[in-house]
């Protein structure tokens, strides 16, 4: 059987007390190795069976080198500045943060380990970096200049580095470094089958079943587009036509901050907030649900727990209003206009068409990944609109059109997409997942 000799790291951030960079080795004691980043449920999907040899210290790699055995250094990060050693000096002035080479990942790995540098450059060691979480790419534009200098300082051949990310236009990464092997891997979509117990939707996917609600829209943290969507649904009397969650009270400070950014008056904001207090929007859990204590049954957000209520809400609604993490943020030059995260898996797996609130080009990329979109049944011209304000109006207009359909018409409309919904479900499980996982592990080297 093959063996993966690996030193695996999960860089979660700065030590809150010391304000210094902390590098964590992924050890079984605090990360449930290997059922975390490399869990068997994922590898079993492609029939990849191997033993893990996860060493605890960098110096342990010397034995692999001396014995001429291949090994991997794997680094997963949440913010790229953690890699280059940028230490916060002023939370309100991001670009004044100090860059300290001696607190960089490159210094940590290679300053006293010339043998690892030599092994990387001679292909005995594979150096893999992975930014696989949301917004991990938001500071590439600024920080790659430091990373490139650090690679050069320690003599790392950048052509030997594999860099995984799930931003969609992976080709543009070459503007940061033309030599690094940048690869697309949508870990969030791949891993969701592990973190969630998806409902068994097949038995409900029958034409005789009449759904009671037009849509479902699950919204956790407060975002401007989610804020405005809920307000639109409220003012147009559409909330009763769907299953909607919105955790306004759990993020009260954020609620008022977003309203201020949207130029709402305090009177308008208070009126909306009090209305929500009287009409709380929840689907599957209470608004004060402590999901951190329920990791065995939940995902990273309480509105994405598949319990009985969630199961019924998906089965009993025709389409999904999918609110991604970013929308108006696409106006920023430092953040990619869109990316597809784990939320896409939910309607795919429950045979639902969806309207997505994301940056321009979401549905185009959805097609590129082999899925079928829902035009002409859903007017997806919004996906081509660069201005998020115009895009928001186009989306809400389409939502209202669908909600205004008669019960008979919405049922026929839904079943007109039967072939598309089945294709997307089968493509996700039989094609997308295996290819994504295989592409990831093809970059590793085994003994």
C-alpha positions as CSV (number, residue, x, y, z in Angstrom):
1,X,0.0,0.0,0.0
2,X,1.2,3.5,-0.8
3,X,2.3,5.8,2.0
4,X,2.0,9.6,2.3
5,X,4.9,11.0,4.3
6,X,3.7,14.5,5.2
7,X,4.3,17.5,7.4
8,X,0.9,19.2,7.3
9,X,0.1,22.6,8.6
10,X,-3.1,24.6,9.2
11,X,-2.4,28.3,9.6
12,X,-5.3,29.8,11.5
13,X,-4.0,33.2,12.4
14,X,-2.2,35.3,14.9
15,X,-1.9,34.6,18.6
16,X,-4.4,37.0,20.2
17,X,-2.2,37.8,23.2
18,X,1.2,38.0,21.8
19,X,0.3,39.3,18.3
20,X,2.8,36.9,16.8
21,X,2.5,34.4,14.0
22,X,1.7,30.9,15.2
23,X,2.2,28.0,12.9
24,X,0.2,24.8,13.7
25,X,1.2,21.4,12.7
26,X,-1.9,19.3,12.0
27,X,-1.7,16.6,14.6
28,X,-4.3,14.1,15.7
29,X,-4.7,15.7,19.1
30,X,-6.3,18.8,17.9
31,X,-7.4,18.2,14.3
32,X,-8.6,14.6,14.2
33,X,-6.0,13.7,11.7
34,X,-6.6,12.2,9.1
35,X,-10.4,12.7,9.4
36,X,-9.9,16.5,9.0
37,X,-8.3,17.8,5.8
38,X,-7.7,14.4,4.3
39,X,-10.7,12.3,5.6
40,X,-11.4,8.9,4.3
41,X,-14.8,9.8,3.0
42,X,-13.2,12.0,0.5
43,X,-10.4,9.7,-0.6
44,X,-12.8,6.7,-0.8
45,X,-14.7,8.5,-3.5
46,X,-11.8,7.8,-5.9
47,X,-10.7,4.5,-4.4
48,X,-7.5,6.1,-3.1
49,X,-6.2,4.0,-0.2
50,X,-3.0,4.8,1.5
51,X,-1.4,5.1,4.9
52,X,-0.6,8.5,6.5
53,X,2.7,9.1,8.0
54,X,2.2,12.6,9.5
55,X,5.3,13.7,11.3
56,X,5.2,16.2,14.2
57,X,8.4,18.2,13.7
58,X,10.2,19.6,10.7
59,X,13.4,17.9,11.8
60,X,11.6,14.6,11.4
61,X,11.7,15.1,7.7
62,X,15.4,14.6,7.7
63,X,15.0,10.9,8.0
64,X,12.9,10.8,4.8
65,X,15.6,12.9,3.0
66,X,18.4,10.6,4.3
67,X,16.5,7.5,3.2
68,X,15.7,9.0,-0.2
69,X,12.0,8.7,0.4
70,X,9.5,11.2,-1.1
71,X,7.6,13.5,1.3
72,X,5.2,16.4,1.3
73,X,5.0,19.7,3.1
74,X,1.3,20.8,3.0
75,X,0.2,24.2,4.2
76,X,-3.5,25.3,4.5
77,X,-4.0,29.0,5.2
78,X,-7.0,31.4,5.8
79,X,-5.3,34.7,4.9
80,X,-2.3,35.0,2.7
81,X,-0.7,37.6,4.9
82,X,-0.2,34.8,7.4
83,X,2.1,33.2,5.0
84,X,4.3,36.3,4.4
85,X,4.5,37.3,8.1
86,X,2.4,40.5,8.1
87,X,1.6,41.3,11.7
88,X,-1.2,43.7,12.5
89,X,-0.2,47.0,14.0
90,X,-3.5,48.8,13.4
91,X,-6.7,47.0,12.6
92,X,-8.1,50.0,10.8
93,X,-5.2,50.6,8.5
94,X,-4.5,47.3,6.8
95,X,-1.7,48.5,4.6
96,X,0.4,49.8,7.6
97,X,0.7,46.3,9.0
98,X,4.3,45.3,9.4
99,X,5.9,42.6,7.3
100,X,8.5,40.6,9.2
101,X,10.4,38.1,7.1
102,X,11.5,36.2,10.2
103,X,7.8,35.6,11.1
104,X,7.0,34.3,7.6
105,X,6.2,30.7,6.8
106,X,9.2,30.5,4.4
107,X,11.5,31.5,7.3
108,X,9.9,29.0,9.6
109,X,10.2,26.1,7.2
110,X,13.6,26.8,5.6
111,X,15.8,29.1,7.6
112,X,17.5,26.1,9.4
113,X,16.6,23.3,7.0
114,X,18.6,23.7,3.8
115,X,18.0,20.0,3.2
116,X,14.3,20.7,2.6
117,X,15.1,23.4,0.1
118,X,17.4,21.0,-1.7
119,X,14.7,18.3,-1.7
120,X,12.1,20.6,-3.1
121,X,14.3,21.7,-5.9
122,X,15.3,18.1,-6.7
123,X,11.6,16.8,-6.6
124,X,12.2,14.7,-3.5
125,X,9.9,16.9,-1.5
126,X,6.6,18.4,-2.8
127,X,5.7,21.9,-1.4
128,X,2.0,22.4,-1.5
129,X,0.1,25.6,-0.4
130,X,-3.6,25.7,-0.2
131,X,-5.9,28.7,0.2
132,X,-9.2,26.8,0.3
133,X,-11.5,29.0,2.4
134,X,-13.6,32.0,1.6
135,X,-11.7,35.3,1.0
136,X,-8.3,33.6,1.4
137,X,-7.4,35.3,-1.8
138,X,-8.5,38.9,-0.9
139,X,-4.9,40.0,-0.1
140,X,-3.0,38.3,-2.9
141,X,-2.7,41.6,-4.8
142,X,-0.6,43.2,-2.1
143,X,1.2,40.2,-0.4
144,X,2.5,38.2,-3.3
145,X,5.3,40.7,-3.8
146,X,6.7,39.7,-0.3
147,X,6.1,36.0,-0.9
148,X,8.1,36.1,-4.1
149,X,11.0,37.9,-2.4
150,X,11.0,35.3,0.4
151,X,11.1,32.4,-2.0
152,X,14.1,34.0,-3.8
153,X,15.9,34.8,-0.5
154,X,15.8,31.1,0.6
155,X,16.5,29.7,-2.8
156,X,13.2,28.0,-3.5
157,X,12.5,27.1,-7.1
158,X,9.0,28.5,-7.5
159,X,8.4,26.2,-10.4
160,X,8.4,23.4,-7.8
161,X,5.5,24.8,-5.8
162,X,1.8,23.8,-6.2
163,X,-0.6,26.4,-5.0
164,X,-4.3,25.4,-4.7
165,X,-7.1,27.9,-4.6
166,X,-10.8,27.9,-5.3
167,X,-11.1,31.2,-7.0
168,X,-12.6,30.6,-10.4
169,X,-10.3,32.5,-12.7
170,X,-7.3,30.5,-11.7
171,X,-5.4,31.6,-14.9
172,X,-5.1,35.1,-13.6
173,X,-3.0,33.9,-10.7
174,X,-0.1,34.0,-13.1
175,X,0.0,37.8,-12.7
176,X,1.3,37.2,-9.2
177,X,3.9,34.6,-10.1
178,X,4.3,33.2,-13.6
179,X,6.2,30.1,-12.5
180,X,4.1,28.7,-9.6
181,X,1.8,25.8,-10.5
182,X,-1.6,27.3,-9.6
183,X,-4.4,24.7,-9.5
184,X,-8.2,25.0,-8.9
185,X,-9.6,22.9,-6.1
186,X,-13.1,23.7,-4.7
187,X,-12.5,22.2,-1.3
188,X,-15.7,23.8,0.1
189,X,-17.9,22.0,-2.5
190,X,-16.0,18.8,-2.2
191,X,-16.0,18.6,1.6
192,X,-19.7,19.4,2.1
193,X,-20.6,15.7,1.6
194,X,-18.5,15.0,4.7
195,X,-19.7,17.8,6.9
196,X,-23.4,17.4,6.2
197,X,-25.9,14.6,6.3
198,X,-27.8,15.4,3.2
199,X,-31.5,14.5,3.1
200,X,-32.6,11.6,1.0
201,X,-34.4,13.6,-1.7
202,X,-34.9,10.9,-4.3
203,X,-38.2,9.6,-2.9
204,X,-39.7,13.2,-3.0
205,X,-38.6,13.9,-6.5
206,X,-41.9,12.8,-8.0
207,X,-44.3,14.9,-10.1
208,X,-47.4,14.1,-8.0
209,X,-45.8,15.9,-5.0
210,X,-47.1,19.5,-4.8
211,X,-44.8,21.8,-2.9
212,X,-46.3,24.3,-0.6
213,X,-43.7,27.1,-0.8
214,X,-42.2,28.9,-3.8
215,X,-38.7,29.2,-2.5
216,X,-36.2,28.7,0.3
217,X,-33.5,31.2,1.3
218,X,-31.2,30.6,4.2
219,X,-29.2,33.6,5.4
220,X,-26.9,33.5,8.4
221,X,-24.4,36.4,8.9
222,X,-25.6,39.9,8.0
223,X,-24.5,41.0,4.5
224,X,-25.7,44.1,2.6
225,X,-27.3,42.0,-0.2
226,X,-29.0,39.7,2.3
227,X,-30.2,42.7,4.3
228,X,-31.7,44.2,1.2
229,X,-33.2,40.9,0.0
230,X,-35.1,40.4,3.2
231,X,-36.3,43.9,3.1
232,X,-37.5,43.4,-0.5
233,X,-39.3,40.2,0.4
234,X,-40.9,41.9,3.3
235,X,-42.2,44.9,1.4
236,X,-43.5,42.8,-1.4
237,X,-45.3,40.4,0.9
238,X,-43.2,37.4,-0.3
239,X,-41.8,36.1,2.9
240,X,-44.9,33.9,3.5
241,X,-44.3,32.3,0.1
242,X,-40.9,30.9,1.2
243,X,-38.8,29.4,3.9
244,X,-36.5,32.2,5.0
245,X,-33.9,32.5,7.8
246,X,-32.2,35.7,8.8
247,X,-30.3,36.0,12.0
248,X,-30.8,39.7,12.7
249,X,-30.6,39.5,16.4
250,X,-27.6,37.3,16.6
251,X,-25.6,39.9,14.7
252,X,-27.3,43.1,16.0
253,X,-24.2,45.3,15.8
254,X,-23.6,44.1,12.2
255,X,-27.2,44.7,11.4
256,X,-27.0,48.4,12.3
257,X,-23.6,48.8,10.7
258,X,-24.8,47.4,7.4
259,X,-27.9,49.7,7.5
260,X,-25.6,52.7,8.0
261,X,-23.4,51.7,5.1
262,X,-26.5,51.4,3.0
263,X,-27.4,55.0,3.9
264,X,-30.5,54.0,5.8
265,X,-31.8,56.4,8.4
266,X,-31.8,55.3,12.0
267,X,-35.6,55.5,12.0
268,X,-35.8,53.1,9.0
269,X,-33.3,50.8,10.6
270,X,-35.1,50.7,13.9
271,X,-38.4,50.0,12.2
272,X,-37.0,47.1,10.2
273,X,-35.2,45.7,13.3
274,X,-38.4,45.9,15.4
275,X,-40.4,44.3,12.6
276,X,-37.9,41.4,12.6
277,X,-38.2,41.1,16.3
278,X,-41.9,40.6,16.0
279,X,-41.5,38.4,12.9
280,X,-38.3,36.3,13.5
281,X,-37.2,34.5,10.4
282,X,-35.9,31.0,11.0
283,X,-36.1,27.6,9.3
284,X,-34.3,24.9,11.1
285,X,-32.9,26.3,14.4
286,X,-33.6,29.0,16.9
287,X,-31.9,32.3,16.3
288,X,-29.8,31.9,19.5
289,X,-28.6,28.4,18.5
290,X,-25.1,27.7,19.6
291,X,-23.8,25.8,16.6
292,X,-20.2,25.7,17.9
293,X,-21.4,23.0,20.4
294,X,-23.1,21.0,17.7
295,X,-20.3,20.4,15.2
296,X,-21.2,16.8,14.9
297,X,-24.5,17.7,13.3
298,X,-23.8,21.1,11.8
299,X,-21.8,22.9,9.2
300,X,-20.1,26.2,9.8
301,X,-23.4,28.0,9.9
302,X,-26.6,27.2,11.9
303,X,-28.8,27.7,8.8
304,X,-27.1,24.8,7.1
305,X,-27.9,22.0,9.5
306,X,-29.9,19.2,8.0
307,X,-32.4,18.3,10.6
308,X,-36.0,17.5,10.1
309,X,-37.1,21.1,9.6
310,X,-34.4,21.7,7.0
311,X,-35.2,18.5,5.2
312,X,-38.8,19.4,4.9
313,X,-38.1,23.0,3.8
314,X,-36.0,21.8,0.9
315,X,-38.4,19.1,-0.1
316,X,-41.4,21.5,0.1
317,X,-40.0,24.5,-1.9
318,X,-39.6,24.9,-5.7
319,X,-36.5,27.1,-6.0
320,X,-33.6,28.4,-4.0
321,X,-32.5,32.0,-3.5
322,X,-28.8,31.4,-3.0
323,X,-27.1,34.3,-1.2
324,X,-23.3,33.9,-1.5
325,X,-20.8,35.5,0.7
326,X,-20.0,38.4,-1.6
327,X,-22.2,40.6,-3.8
328,X,-21.5,44.4,-3.5
329,X,-18.0,43.5,-2.5
330,X,-17.3,42.7,-6.1
331,X,-16.8,46.5,-6.6
332,X,-13.5,46.1,-4.8
333,X,-10.4,45.6,-7.0
334,X,-8.7,43.4,-4.3
335,X,-11.5,40.8,-4.2
336,X,-12.5,38.5,-7.1
337,X,-15.9,39.2,-8.5
338,X,-17.3,35.8,-7.6
339,X,-16.5,32.3,-6.5
340,X,-18.6,29.2,-6.0
341,X,-18.7,28.0,-2.4
342,X,-20.4,25.1,-0.6
343,X,-23.8,26.7,-0.7
344,X,-24.1,25.6,-4.4
345,X,-24.1,22.0,-3.2
346,X,-27.3,22.4,-1.3
347,X,-29.8,23.0,-4.2
348,X,-27.8,20.7,-6.4
349,X,-28.3,17.9,-4.0
350,X,-31.9,18.6,-3.3
351,X,-33.0,19.0,-7.0
352,X,-33.6,22.7,-6.9
353,X,-33.1,25.4,-9.5
354,X,-31.6,28.5,-8.0
355,X,-31.2,32.2,-8.4
356,X,-27.8,33.3,-7.1
357,X,-26.8,36.6,-5.5
358,X,-23.1,36.7,-6.2
359,X,-20.7,38.6,-8.4
360,X,-21.0,38.8,-12.2
361,X,-20.3,35.5,-13.9
362,X,-21.4,32.9,-11.3
363,X,-23.7,31.0,-13.6
364,X,-21.1,31.2,-16.4
365,X,-18.6,29.5,-14.2
366,X,-21.2,27.0,-13.0
367,X,-21.5,26.0,-16.7
368,X,-17.8,25.8,-17.1
369,X,-17.6,23.3,-14.2
370,X,-20.0,21.0,-16.1
371,X,-23.3,21.9,-14.5
372,X,-26.3,23.2,-16.4
373,X,-27.9,26.5,-15.5
374,X,-31.6,27.2,-15.7
375,X,-32.1,29.6,-18.6
376,X,-34.7,30.2,-20.1
377,X,-36.8,29.0,-17.2
378,X,-35.0,31.5,-15.0
379,X,-33.9,34.8,-16.7
380,X,-30.2,34.7,-16.0
381,X,-29.3,37.9,-17.8
382,X,-28.4,39.2,-14.3
383,X,-25.3,37.1,-14.4
384,X,-23.9,39.3,-17.2
385,X,-24.5,42.6,-15.3
386,X,-21.3,44.1,-13.8
387,X,-23.1,46.7,-11.7
388,X,-24.2,45.0,-8.5
389,X,-27.0,47.6,-7.9
390,X,-28.5,46.8,-11.3
391,X,-27.9,43.1,-10.8
392,X,-29.8,43.2,-7.5
393,X,-32.8,44.8,-9.2
394,X,-32.8,42.2,-12.0
395,X,-32.6,39.4,-9.5
396,X,-35.4,40.7,-7.3
397,X,-37.6,41.2,-10.4
398,X,-37.1,37.6,-11.4
399,X,-37.9,36.4,-7.8
400,X,-41.2,38.3,-7.8
401,X,-42.1,36.9,-11.3
402,X,-41.6,33.3,-10.0
403,X,-43.4,34.0,-6.8
404,X,-46.4,35.4,-8.6
405,X,-46.9,32.2,-10.7
406,X,-50.0,30.2,-9.9
407,X,-49.6,26.9,-8.1
408,X,-50.2,25.0,-11.4
409,X,-47.7,27.1,-13.4
410,X,-44.9,26.9,-10.8
411,X,-45.3,23.2,-10.6
412,X,-45.1,22.8,-14.4
413,X,-42.2,25.3,-14.5
414,X,-40.3,23.2,-12.0
415,X,-40.8,19.9,-13.8
416,X,-39.8,21.5,-17.1
417,X,-36.3,21.4,-15.6
418,X,-36.3,17.8,-14.6
419,X,-33.5,16.8,-17.0
420,X,-31.3,19.8,-15.8
421,X,-31.9,18.9,-12.1
422,X,-31.0,15.3,-12.6
423,X,-28.0,16.2,-14.7
424,X,-26.6,18.5,-12.0
425,X,-27.1,15.9,-9.2
426,X,-25.5,13.2,-11.2
427,X,-22.7,15.4,-12.5
428,X,-21.8,16.6,-9.0
429,X,-21.6,13.1,-7.5
430,X,-20.3,11.1,-10.5
431,X,-18.0,13.6,-12.3
432,X,-17.3,16.8,-10.4
433,X,-16.4,15.3,-7.1
434,X,-14.1,12.5,-8.4
435,X,-12.3,14.9,-10.8
436,X,-11.8,17.5,-8.1
437,X,-10.4,15.0,-5.6
438,X,-8.2,13.2,-8.2
439,X,-6.8,16.5,-9.4
440,X,-5.9,17.4,-5.8
441,X,-4.1,14.1,-5.0
442,X,-2.4,14.0,-8.3
443,X,-0.2,16.8,-6.9
444,X,1.0,14.7,-4.0
445,X,3.9,12.3,-4.1
446,X,3.8,8.9,-2.3
447,X,6.3,6.3,-1.1
